Amino acid sequence: GVKNPLSNEFKVACEIYKNELNSEVVWFTKLVESLKGELSKNTISDAIDTLFDWGIIKAEYGETEKGRAGRLFMISNEAKPIIKELYEKYWKKT
């Protein structure tokens, strides 16, 4: 297939955005599961740190699906337009 031009960071951001579009919450373990075969756990962890540094994602504590409290990731409002564009262009089909 065509090589995906997105960096690891933007792959993670697009996956977070996809969950938001589906009105689902997303946390670290869920990202690791949904990106299995695409990115390793360590890569995702590093990408999340970078996305926080860049102000692309934010987190709040809330309930993960198992009824446990955890850190839920969201795309920051400022970054939404660019992530939406990248998602539509490069990530939507996956």
mmCIF file of the C-alpha atoms, coordinates in Angstrom:
data_MODEL
# 
_entry.id   MODEL 
# 
loop_
_atom_site.group_PDB 
_atom_site.id 
_atom_site.type_symbol 
_atom_site.label_atom_id 
_atom_site.label_alt_id 
_atom_site.label_comp_id 
_atom_site.label_asym_id 
_atom_site.label_entity_id 
_atom_site.label_seq_id 
_atom_site.pdbx_PDB_ins_code 
_atom_site.Cartn_x 
_atom_site.Cartn_y 
_atom_site.Cartn_z 
_atom_site.occupancy 
_atom_site.B_iso_or_equiv 
_atom_site.pdbx_formal_charge 
_atom_site.auth_seq_id 
_atom_site.auth_comp_id 
_atom_site.auth_asym_id 
_atom_site.auth_atom_id 
_atom_site.pdbx_PDB_model_num 
ATOM 1  C CA . GLY A 1 1  ? 0.000   0.000  0.000  1.00 0.00 ? 1  GLY A CA 1 
ATOM 2  C CA . VAL A 1 2  ? 0.865   3.664  -0.057 1.00 0.00 ? 2  VAL A CA 1 
ATOM 3  C CA . LYS A 1 3  ? 3.202   4.675  2.737  1.00 0.00 ? 3  LYS A CA 1 
ATOM 4  C CA . ASN A 1 4  ? 1.360   6.834  5.234  1.00 0.00 ? 4  ASN A CA 1 
ATOM 5  C CA . PRO A 1 5  ? 3.113   10.229 5.332  1.00 0.00 ? 5  PRO A CA 1 
ATOM 6  C CA . LEU A 1 6  ? 1.972   11.008 8.861  1.00 0.00 ? 6  LEU A CA 1 
ATOM 7  C CA . SER A 1 7  ? 4.541   11.083 11.623 1.00 0.00 ? 7  SER A CA 1 
ATOM 8  C CA . ASN A 1 8  ? 3.977   8.814  14.614 1.00 0.00 ? 8  ASN A CA 1 
ATOM 9  C CA . GLU A 1 9  ? 2.738   11.837 16.560 1.00 0.00 ? 9  GLU A CA 1 
ATOM 10 C CA . PHE A 1 10 ? 0.095   12.654 13.991 1.00 0.00 ? 10 PHE A CA 1 
ATOM 11 C CA . LYS A 1 11 ? -0.962  9.018  13.685 1.00 0.00 ? 11 LYS A CA 1 
ATOM 12 C CA . VAL A 1 12 ? -1.667  9.032  17.413 1.00 0.00 ? 12 VAL A CA 1 
ATOM 13 C CA . ALA A 1 13 ? -3.424  12.406 17.189 1.00 0.00 ? 13 ALA A CA 1 
ATOM 14 C CA . CYS A 1 14 ? -5.598  11.167 14.313 1.00 0.00 ? 14 CYS A CA 1 
ATOM 15 C CA . GLU A 1 15 ? -6.538  8.067  16.280 1.00 0.00 ? 15 GLU A CA 1 
ATOM 16 C CA . ILE A 1 16 ? -7.541  10.254 19.238 1.00 0.00 ? 16 ILE A CA 1 
ATOM 17 C CA . TYR A 1 17 ? -9.554  12.446 16.862 1.00 0.00 ? 17 TYR A CA 1 
ATOM 18 C CA . LYS A 1 18 ? -11.281 9.375  15.408 1.00 0.00 ? 18 LYS A CA 1 
ATOM 19 C CA . ASN A 1 19 ? -12.509 8.411  18.878 1.00 0.00 ? 19 ASN A CA 1 
ATOM 20 C CA . GLU A 1 20 ? -13.799 11.942 19.431 1.00 0.00 ? 20 GLU A CA 1 
ATOM 21 C CA . LEU A 1 21 ? -15.681 11.820 16.134 1.00 0.00 ? 21 LEU A CA 1 
ATOM 22 C CA . ASN A 1 22 ? -17.349 8.615  17.296 1.00 0.00 ? 22 ASN A CA 1 
ATOM 23 C CA . SER A 1 23 ? -18.125 10.269 20.649 1.00 0.00 ? 23 SER A CA 1 
ATOM 24 C CA . GLU A 1 24 ? -15.905 7.754  22.415 1.00 0.00 ? 24 GLU A CA 1 
ATOM 25 C CA . VAL A 1 25 ? -13.393 8.426  25.127 1.00 0.00 ? 25 VAL A CA 1 
ATOM 26 C CA . VAL A 1 26 ? -9.821  7.270  24.602 1.00 0.00 ? 26 VAL A CA 1 
ATOM 27 C CA . TRP A 1 27 ? -6.993  6.509  27.003 1.00 0.00 ? 27 TRP A CA 1 
ATOM 28 C CA . PHE A 1 28 ? -3.499  5.073  26.684 1.00 0.00 ? 28 PHE A CA 1 
ATOM 29 C CA . THR A 1 29 ? -4.280  1.343  26.744 1.00 0.00 ? 29 THR A CA 1 
ATOM 30 C CA . LYS A 1 30 ? -7.093  1.810  24.238 1.00 0.00 ? 30 LYS A CA 1 
ATOM 31 C CA . LEU A 1 31 ? -4.692  3.620  21.883 1.00 0.00 ? 31 LEU A CA 1 
ATOM 32 C CA . VAL A 1 32 ? -2.152  0.815  22.239 1.00 0.00 ? 32 VAL A CA 1 
ATOM 33 C CA . GLU A 1 33 ? -4.843  -1.720 21.316 1.00 0.00 ? 33 GLU A CA 1 
ATOM 34 C CA . SER A 1 34 ? -6.238  0.224  18.366 1.00 0.00 ? 34 SER A CA 1 
ATOM 35 C CA . LEU A 1 35 ? -2.778  0.976  16.944 1.00 0.00 ? 35 LEU A CA 1 
ATOM 36 C CA . LYS A 1 36 ? -1.434  -2.546 17.389 1.00 0.00 ? 36 LYS A CA 1 
ATOM 37 C CA . GLY A 1 37 ? 0.605   -3.541 14.354 1.00 0.00 ? 37 GLY A CA 1 
ATOM 38 C CA . GLU A 1 38 ? 1.053   0.136  13.478 1.00 0.00 ? 38 GLU A CA 1 
ATOM 39 C CA . LEU A 1 39 ? 2.938   1.578  16.456 1.00 0.00 ? 39 LEU A CA 1 
ATOM 40 C CA . SER A 1 40 ? 4.574   0.062  19.531 1.00 0.00 ? 40 SER A CA 1 
ATOM 41 C CA . LYS A 1 41 ? 3.560   0.946  23.064 1.00 0.00 ? 41 LYS A CA 1 
ATOM 42 C CA . ASN A 1 42 ? 6.781   2.928  23.622 1.00 0.00 ? 42 ASN A CA 1 
ATOM 43 C CA . THR A 1 43 ? 6.333   4.837  20.376 1.00 0.00 ? 43 THR A CA 1 
ATOM 44 C CA . ILE A 1 44 ? 2.789   5.774  21.381 1.00 0.00 ? 44 ILE A CA 1 
ATOM 45 C CA . SER A 1 45 ? 3.982   6.855  24.822 1.00 0.00 ? 45 SER A CA 1 
ATOM 46 C CA . ASP A 1 46 ? 6.687   9.094  23.290 1.00 0.00 ? 46 ASP A CA 1 
ATOM 47 C CA . ALA A 1 47 ? 4.213   10.482 20.761 1.00 0.00 ? 47 ALA A CA 1 
ATOM 48 C CA . ILE A 1 48 ? 1.775   11.409 23.536 1.00 0.00 ? 48 ILE A CA 1 
ATOM 49 C CA . ASP A 1 49 ? 4.510   13.280 25.426 1.00 0.00 ? 49 ASP A CA 1 
ATOM 50 C CA . THR A 1 50 ? 5.392   15.191 22.261 1.00 0.00 ? 50 THR A CA 1 
ATOM 51 C CA . LEU A 1 51 ? 1.748   15.967 21.469 1.00 0.00 ? 51 LEU A CA 1 
ATOM 52 C CA . PHE A 1 52 ? 1.379   17.444 24.954 1.00 0.00 ? 52 PHE A CA 1 
ATOM 53 C CA . ASP A 1 53 ? 4.537   19.526 24.439 1.00 0.00 ? 53 ASP A CA 1 
ATOM 54 C CA . TRP A 1 54 ? 3.172   20.816 21.140 1.00 0.00 ? 54 TRP A CA 1 
ATOM 55 C CA . GLY A 1 55 ? -0.205  21.631 22.707 1.00 0.00 ? 55 GLY A CA 1 
ATOM 56 C CA . ILE A 1 56 ? -2.013  19.329 20.269 1.00 0.00 ? 56 ILE A CA 1 
ATOM 57 C CA . ILE A 1 57 ? -3.612  17.171 22.913 1.00 0.00 ? 57 ILE A CA 1 
ATOM 58 C CA . LYS A 1 58 ? -4.927  17.742 26.407 1.00 0.00 ? 58 LYS A CA 1 
ATOM 59 C CA . ALA A 1 59 ? -6.044  15.285 29.050 1.00 0.00 ? 59 ALA A CA 1 
ATOM 60 C CA . GLU A 1 60 ? -8.593  15.149 31.781 1.00 0.00 ? 60 GLU A CA 1 
ATOM 61 C CA . TYR A 1 61 ? -9.315  12.502 34.354 1.00 0.00 ? 61 TYR A CA 1 
ATOM 62 C CA . GLY A 1 62 ? -12.468 10.595 33.726 1.00 0.00 ? 62 GLY A CA 1 
ATOM 63 C CA . GLU A 1 63 ? -13.970 7.180  33.506 1.00 0.00 ? 63 GLU A CA 1 
ATOM 64 C CA . THR A 1 64 ? -12.431 4.728  31.083 1.00 0.00 ? 64 THR A CA 1 
ATOM 65 C CA . GLU A 1 65 ? -14.848 2.134  29.760 1.00 0.00 ? 65 GLU A CA 1 
ATOM 66 C CA . LYS A 1 66 ? -14.023 -0.371 32.478 1.00 0.00 ? 66 LYS A CA 1 
ATOM 67 C CA . GLY A 1 67 ? -15.371 2.029  35.067 1.00 0.00 ? 67 GLY A CA 1 
ATOM 68 C CA . ARG A 1 68 ? -11.900 2.938  36.226 1.00 0.00 ? 68 ARG A CA 1 
ATOM 69 C CA . ALA A 1 69 ? -10.583 6.464  36.465 1.00 0.00 ? 69 ALA A CA 1 
ATOM 70 C CA . GLY A 1 70 ? -7.876  7.282  33.975 1.00 0.00 ? 70 GLY A CA 1 
ATOM 71 C CA . ARG A 1 71 ? -6.386  9.979  31.825 1.00 0.00 ? 71 ARG A CA 1 
ATOM 72 C CA . LEU A 1 72 ? -8.598  10.622 28.823 1.00 0.00 ? 72 LEU A CA 1 
ATOM 73 C CA . PHE A 1 73 ? -6.991  12.260 25.805 1.00 0.00 ? 73 PHE A CA 1 
ATOM 74 C CA . MET A 1 74 ? -8.565  14.949 23.651 1.00 0.00 ? 74 MET A CA 1 
ATOM 75 C CA . ILE A 1 75 ? -7.422  17.117 20.779 1.00 0.00 ? 75 ILE A CA 1 
ATOM 76 C CA . SER A 1 76 ? -7.040  20.709 21.952 1.00 0.00 ? 76 SER A CA 1 
ATOM 77 C CA . ASN A 1 77 ? -9.395  23.209 20.366 1.00 0.00 ? 77 ASN A CA 1 
ATOM 78 C CA . GLU A 1 78 ? -6.559  25.089 18.678 1.00 0.00 ? 78 GLU A CA 1 
ATOM 79 C CA . ALA A 1 79 ? -5.269  21.929 16.998 1.00 0.00 ? 79 ALA A CA 1 
ATOM 80 C CA . LYS A 1 80 ? -8.656  20.558 15.901 1.00 0.00 ? 80 LYS A CA 1 
ATOM 81 C CA . PRO A 1 81 ? -8.716  22.107 12.396 1.00 0.00 ? 81 PRO A CA 1 
ATOM 82 C CA . ILE A 1 82 ? -5.287  20.747 11.415 1.00 0.00 ? 82 ILE A CA 1 
ATOM 83 C CA . ILE A 1 83 ? -5.893  17.305 12.925 1.00 0.00 ? 83 ILE A CA 1 
ATOM 84 C CA . LYS A 1 84 ? -9.284  17.135 11.210 1.00 0.00 ? 84 LYS A CA 1 
ATOM 85 C CA . GLU A 1 85 ? -7.599  17.901 7.901  1.00 0.00 ? 85 GLU A CA 1 
ATOM 86 C CA . LEU A 1 86 ? -4.877  15.280 8.397  1.00 0.00 ? 86 LEU A CA 1 
ATOM 87 C CA . TYR A 1 87 ? -7.459  12.756 9.531  1.00 0.00 ? 87 TYR A CA 1 
ATOM 88 C CA . GLU A 1 88 ? -9.689  13.297 6.492  1.00 0.00 ? 88 GLU A CA 1 
ATOM 89 C CA . LYS A 1 89 ? -6.751  13.151 4.111  1.00 0.00 ? 89 LYS A CA 1 
ATOM 90 C CA . TYR A 1 90 ? -4.565  10.369 5.514  1.00 0.00 ? 90 TYR A CA 1 
ATOM 91 C CA . TRP A 1 91 ? -6.232  8.412  8.298  1.00 0.00 ? 91 TRP A CA 1 
ATOM 92 C CA . LYS A 1 92 ? -9.968  8.100  7.687  1.00 0.00 ? 92 LYS A CA 1 
ATOM 93 C CA . LYS A 1 93 ? -9.827  4.946  5.558  1.00 0.00 ? 93 LYS A CA 1 
ATOM 94 C CA . THR A 1 94 ? -7.748  2.956  8.051  1.00 0.00 ? 94 THR A CA 1 
# 
